[in-house]
Amino acid sequence: MKKFEPITKEDDIKKAEVYPELCKSCGLCSEICPQQAISLTGKLGHANKPTADIDIEKCIACGQCQNICPDCAIKIKKK
């Protein structure tokens, strides 16, 4: 089984991981984010489409993006 490597961003309070190989650029995460902390401008992933990119400074680690992602391509953790 292939192990996917995330793009990780973190600060003192939270850690965000995006798995480019899983992200299909559906945009649901950016639509639901209450802080508008997610854009589809990250590394090219599935089908060579841009992946979710999280602005860790805007992110409040609410987890809504993680919960709505149909591909489990985003993980958010509070430290």
C-alpha positions in Angstrom: 0.0 0.0 0.0 1.3 3.5 -0.9 2.0 5.9 1.8 1.0 9.5 1.0 3.1 12.4 2.2 1.3 15.5 3.5 2.2 19.1 3.1 2.3 20.3 6.7 1.8 23.8 8.1 1.8 24.5 11.8 2.1 27.2 14.4 2.0 27.1 18.3 -1.7 26.2 18.4 -2.5 24.0 15.4 -1.2 21.7 12.7 -2.7 21.4 9.2 -1.9 18.6 6.8 -3.0 18.5 3.1 -2.4 15.3 1.1 -2.0 16.4 -2.6 -2.3 12.8 -3.9 -5.8 12.6 -2.4 -7.1 16.1 -3.1 -9.4 16.3 -6.2 -9.8 20.1 -6.2 -13.5 19.9 -5.5 -13.4 23.2 -3.5 -15.8 22.1 -0.7 -13.2 22.9 1.9 -12.7 26.4 0.7 -16.4 27.0 0.4 -17.1 25.9 4.0 -14.1 27.6 5.7 -15.5 30.4 8.0 -12.2 32.2 8.0 -11.6 31.9 4.2 -8.2 30.3 5.1 -8.2 27.8 2.2 -7.6 28.3 -1.5 -7.0 25.9 -4.3 -3.6 27.1 -5.2 -1.3 24.5 -3.7 0.9 21.8 -5.1 -0.5 20.0 -8.1 -2.1 16.7 -7.0 -4.7 14.3 -8.3 -5.1 14.7 -12.1 -2.6 17.6 -12.0 -5.1 20.0 -10.5 -4.1 22.4 -7.7 -4.7 21.2 -4.2 -6.0 22.9 -1.1 -3.6 25.4 0.4 -4.2 26.4 4.0 -3.2 29.8 5.4 -2.2 28.7 8.9 -2.4 32.3 10.3 -6.1 32.6 9.3 -7.1 29.0 10.2 -8.9 28.6 13.6 -8.7 24.7 13.5 -12.5 24.4 13.6 -12.3 21.2 11.6 -15.1 21.9 9.1 -12.8 21.4 6.1 -11.6 18.1 7.4 -15.2 17.0 8.1 -16.5 17.9 4.6 -13.6 16.6 2.5 -14.9 13.5 0.6 -11.4 12.3 0.0 -9.9 12.7 3.5 -7.2 15.0 2.0 -7.1 17.4 4.9 -6.3 16.8 8.6 -6.5 19.6 11.2 -5.3 19.2 14.8 -5.1 21.5 17.8 -2.0 21.0 19.7 
